[in-house]
Amino acid sequence: SGHVNTSTYAAASGYAGGYAGARAGTLTVSLHAMSVLSGISHYPTYHRQPTEVHRDELRVEVGELLMNGPAFRRDADANDVWIELDLLGLARNAELRTRALPKSAARLDFDYAHTVDLRPGSRALATLRDALRSPNEADSQVYFALKTRDVHTAAERELAHGFVNLRVLLYENADLVRYPVPLEGGGG
């Protein structure tokens, strides 16, 4: 089918941290990268179905944020929230930030997408290849950080974070489509 088996993915991936020590919520993401990943990796894949993604790109989409419990809404020091991505150094930081949304909005849908060009011979493709082959599994993780700006100090701070592991996508030989990534807080 070309989409990840969510039970296998959830068991093999994970998250760290905690908004005041608990799961903060979930962020719906899509990551289309299988045609590139399977072409550059020496790891075997579990499934062998072809995917329907342009071969020379990686596309990440960030959708709706669903928060657990009232702690997030009661945080008086935070007004607007946004998501910042750590995409293995494949793009400039300014490109990897969603628009800010008021945390009081009835629905927090970031409606964000970013595509990275991974043509053969490109520096970005070499970076991705190195990440997949690294002995450190964290090097192949795409991170999503929920951030805010403190209303008193104007300093940015992380509220929660989660990640997607590209090695698991490669193992499953499938893209993530509208997958709920668990977010854990950064201590808020």
N, C-alpha and C positions, 0 to 999 in steps of 0.2 A: 504494500500500500504506500510505502514511501514516507510514512509518519511513524514517529517513535512509539514504542510500547511503553506507555507511561508508568506502568508498574515496575518494569525493569529499570527505566530511567530513574525513577524516584529511589529505588533501592540502591542504585549504583552512584547516585550523585548525593548532594546534601547541601547544607548551609551551616553557617556558624554565627554565633552572637546571640542577641536577643533584645528587643525593645523592652527595657526594664526586666530583662531575663526571660521573656516569653516570645512566642511567635507573634510578629507584628501584623502579618497579613500575607497576601499573595499578589504577585504581579504577573499579568498575562503577557507572555512573550512568544515570539516566533523567531526561529533561527533557521535560515535556509543556507546550507553550506555543504551538503553531502556530495555534490558532484565534484567540488574542489577537494574536500577532505579525502574522499576515496581515491582521488587521483594522485595525492602526494604522500600518502601514508603507507608504511610497511606493515601496519597492524591488520589482522584479519577482521572481516566483518561477519556478524551473525546472520544477517539477512542479505539477500543478493538482488533485491528489487531496484530497478533504476529510479532515480528521482527526476523531478521535472523542473530543475533549476538551471539557469544559465550557468555554463561551466566555469567561467572565469570570475565569479563574484561570490561574496558572502553577504547576505542580507539579514539584518536584525530588525525586528519590529517590537515596539513596546506599546502595550495596550492599557487595559484597565487595571487599576490598583484597588484591591479590596482589603480594607483594614479590619483586623480582629479587635474587638473590645473598644471601650471608650477612651483608653489612655491616649491614643493618637489625637483624637479630637479635642481632648481636654488640655493638651500641651499649649499653654498660653504664650509661650515664647516662640511659637512657630505659626506663621500665617500661610505663606505659599510653599508648595512642595514641588520637587522635580526629581527626575531620575538622571543619574550620571552613569555612563557605561565605562567599563575598563575592557576594551576590546583588544587585548594582547599587544597594544601599541600599534595597531594597524591603521589608526586614524588620529587626527588631531583632537585634543580634548574638547575644543570648542564645538566640534562636530558631534560629539557624543553626549549631548545634554538635551533633554527634552525641554519643552516650554514649561514654565512654572504655572501651577494651578492652585487656586485657593483651597486649602485643606477642608474648608467648610462646604465645598461643592457637593451636591447630592451624588454626583458620579465623577470619579477621577479617572478619565480616559486620556492618556497622553498622546495617542494617535501619532506615534513617532516611528520613523523608519530611516535606516541608514544602510547604504550599500558600499562595500569596499571592493575596489577593482583588484583582482588577483591574477593578472595575466602572467603567463609563463615568463620567467626571468625577472619578475618584479621583486623589489625589496619586500613588499607586503607578503608575497607568496613565500619568500624565504623565511620571513619572521613566523608565519603560520606553520611552516614545516618544522622549524626549530622548536616551536611550542609543543607540537604533537610528539616530537621525538625526545623531548626533555625528560630526564628521570624524575623530575619534580612534577607531580600531577597538577599542582596548582597553576603551573605555567600554561595549561591548556583550558583554563576556566575563564569564561566571560562573566564579569561581575556587573551587578546592577545595584547601585546605591541610591536609596531614597534620601534626599537631602532637603534642608530648609535653611533659611537665613534667620538668625536670632533677631527678634524685633527690637531688642535693647542694644545689642552690640554690633549688629549687622554682620557678624561672623557666620560663615557657613558651617553647618554641622550635619553629620550623618545621623539619620533616625533609624535606618534599617538597611540591610543588604541581603542579597542572595546571589546565586550563580548558576550557570549552566556549564557543564563540562563537555568540551568538544570530543574528548575520547569516547565518551558514552554514545554520543551521536554517531561517531564512526563505528563503534561496535554494533550499534543497532542498524547502521546503514540507512538512517532516516533523519529527516529534518524534524525539528520541533515546530508544531503548529498550534497556536493558542494554548500554550502550556502554562499551567499555574506554577510559577517559581515561588517557593516559600521565602519570605523575608523575615530575618531576625534582626533585632535592633542593635545599634551600636552603643547603646547605653544612654542615648538621647538626651 
